Amino acid sequence: MTLCADELEQGACAATGLDDFGTPYYREGLERAVDALNNEAQLNDLGRVMQHATISNALIQRLKIIDTYKRHPEIDDEVIEGPVVILGLPRTGTTALGQLVANDPQFRSLRTWESQAPTPPPQAATQHTDPRIAQAAEGIAMINQMFPDFKAMMSSEPEAATECQDLMGMSFRTYHFDGVVRVPGYVEWLLQTDMRETYEYHKQVLKLLQWHCKPSLWHLRTPVHMFALDAFVETYPDAKFLWSHRDPANVLGSVCSLIAYIRSWSSDYTDPAELGAEQLAWWVEGMGRAMDFRRKFGDDRFVDVSFADLQTDSVRTVADSYDKLGLTFTDAARAKVQEWADGHKPGQRGMHNYELADYGLTEDQVREAFGEYLATYDATA
């Protein structure tokens, strides 16, 4: 199976009976992704099926979202509050911090099931019984059965808050592709692309999701926003950030191990040293861009969160962060956050074992590459 952009679009149109993908902005990213998948990823049979399904779903959701806006233009009148965004290198506690914040009832978070299928727009009365929840649960169960080591590396639950890269994927400008397959040419293009329309579409989806399912104060999470904070804040001018910090030398081995495992589902190709070099270079670039943005726009919208503090006393760390952001941490919120923390202790899903050296990297090499970051922030854990 060779992937073809035109055929993928035709399949999505046939599946939905729709033909309007919105502005043509998404098309270049689609073509770049398809080219990289065909010529760089060295996909196996399962990989071709998985990537065909991923792209098809993104196109189908895009068609449905555009159609929903056509029928209900009033959705665009929705106001997105915030958002409060979790940032930081991958594997620095961003997932745990995000889940803690997501359990505060004042926030609206992007949940796994609605990230994969935002339409029809969720309803407040059925948001915990929607049939898409069971569908997402079945998908998670299948992945865990096929790839049992994954549970120890990354937690996934259908109603839990998730990263918002699926929404970016509907514009075909997302680092998710690199996380699951080898596509260096696509990533090099992505690093240079204009992300403003990606975030404008991202905001459209959030408006649709909150239309009948409030609240409207959003919490979002994904490390990749660090690559384009200028475009993100242009779209979300009131955004504030919780930035988690951890020693990159304790991070990169975990990042590479996770990506290597996920890529093995779709390809038999492996080059650990290449993977290590790529991930080091790309995350140094992302960190540099985020630090440049912060120097330019100031510290007022940022709160720094230590990974060590998060591991030691997660609820107190959240409370302190709220205080610095000017948010209210009610007793009810504290109880919900504490309940999640008590039920999700570090390591309870199994241990993720990895070695930095397996990817051609040394601790000194990583710390030297992140020297400016380490000199600026407390990231020693």
Secondary structure, DSSP 8 states (H G I E B T S, - for coil): ----HHHHHHHHHHHHT-----STHHHHHHHHHHHHHHHTS-B-HHHHHHHHHHHHHHHHHHHHHHHHHHH-GGGGG---EEEEEEESSTTSSHHHHHHHHHTSTT-EE-BHHHHH---S---GGGTTT-HHHHHHHHHHHHHHHHSTTHHHH----TTSB--SHHHHHTTT--THHHHHS--HHHHHHHHHS--HHHHHHHHHHHHHHHTTS---EEEEE-GGGGGGHHHHHHH-TT-EEEEEE--GGGTHHHHHHHHHHHHHHHBS---HHHHHHHHHHHHHHHHHHHHHHHHHH-STTEEEEEHHHHHH-HHHHHHHHHHHHT----HHHHHHHHHHHHH--TTTT------GGGGT--HHHHHHHTHHHHHHS----
